[in-house]
């Protein structure tokens, strides 16, 4: 029997670290975890990323996390206009 409550799945990720990053940048990137995955709404799949809201002020009504559409790298490269 299919799980009718499930609309997707998320995985914990860390930003990519590059050889050119300073040790401080590497440590900072490795401490910033985010979620990445796919959700399905009305039979349409959406790739999303979820970030902690680092701008949230204590006691405010701001969200704890922010959800954004995820643009795949190959899609982003295809959408670029060459000059």
Secondary structure, 3 states (H helix, E strand, C coil): CCCCCCCEEEEEEECCCCCCCCHHHHHHHHHCEEEEEEEEECCEEEEEEEEECCCCCCCCCCCCEEEEECCCHHHHHHHCCCC
